[in-house]
Amino acid sequence: MTDQSLLTVLKDAVKTSMRAKDKPRTQALRSIQAEIKRVEVDERIELDDARILAIMDKMVKQRRDSIKQYEDAGRTELAEVEHFEVGVIQDFLPEALSEEELSAIVVQAVADSGASGMQDMGKVMGLVKPQVAGRADMGAISKLVKDKLA
């Protein structure tokens, strides 16, 4: 991204989708804005880009959980809406890390923390999490760390 804040980029995207009369995209973008505003009001702070990325990452995870539940219940039309929203949210997230990059980050974190077994998983995750925020699924990271420590 440029030197614009993520919030500014998001506002511009809403305006663009409204001009294009793209109601589903506008609705998805407004849901992102609403969640950001909710956190700002609840915590009485102005969010920075890192925190906004964390919120958006959480929103993707929630929608993936919903997709699984809708598909299990045979509600494909609702699952399709969630898939669309995941795509819109991911437009604003940084590019996902490859398996090789994730593995390298985990190996480096294990070495840096001096981890020797599963009891040190928290230390390793503490080093890995800030490096991969918004760029990888934390469940997959956790599995990778467990594999390295086992």
Buried (B, 14 or more C-beta within 10 A) or exposed (E): EEEEBBBEBBBEBBEEBBEEEEEEBBBBBBBBBEBBEEBBEEEEEEBEBEBBBBBBBBBBBBBBEBBEEBBEEEBEEBBEBBBBBBEBBBBBBEEEBEEEBBBEBBEBBBEEBEBEEEEBBEBBBEBBBEBBBBBBBBEEBBEBBEEBBE
